[in-house]
Amino acid sequence: MTQQELGVTKQTSLAAQGACESVLTRGRGTGTPQQRQQKLAFGLKVAQCLRTHGFPTFPDPTGSSQALPRGIDPSSPQFETAQTTCEKQEQKALGLR
């Protein structure tokens, strides 16, 4: 689906991408296949966590740029808090913190 079909502006899409960089698989061509797989696994866990923290339509990362569904404001305090909580939780679970 395109941004327009989802009702998401390019500005919103770029803001979402910036807010979610840590859960998206940036640098798809960099790192070993194992590192890329670990990034994707981390992103999937964070996405699952975000869905349980008030964002039930938050999508799984696909490895390519994607827009957030309508109604998710990546700059809202609720989203920022959930994102931070989920990232810390998953980092701790993976022994990264």
Steps between C-alpha positions, in 0.01 A plus 500: 500500500613852435512778755205661329293179518576479871407865549850583623687807385861480392589718801328257738667207332843658531434587865393142568804361327724728704326407823524131424851480359614279782229244429530506126779319323712792393800437284354195334818455300732532798598245757506127477185302424496399868518867611219596263292209632564611859389856417183371340429270797551794738268715288234230502513472879477877543207515256320225696566690822368826353180322402448398864577853620212678328589478131316188376548589133877556521646298211784251506817633335546379146852615429375777274353840570137489603243744626333469837125443502269793551467599863858428608685822575868411545566832671225458760610453861304172517684355199841626612450348845383167357787492250761570769347241733487235229851563374645482851300186577623322187858618543498362855346172379780468244767584756585829332435709815 
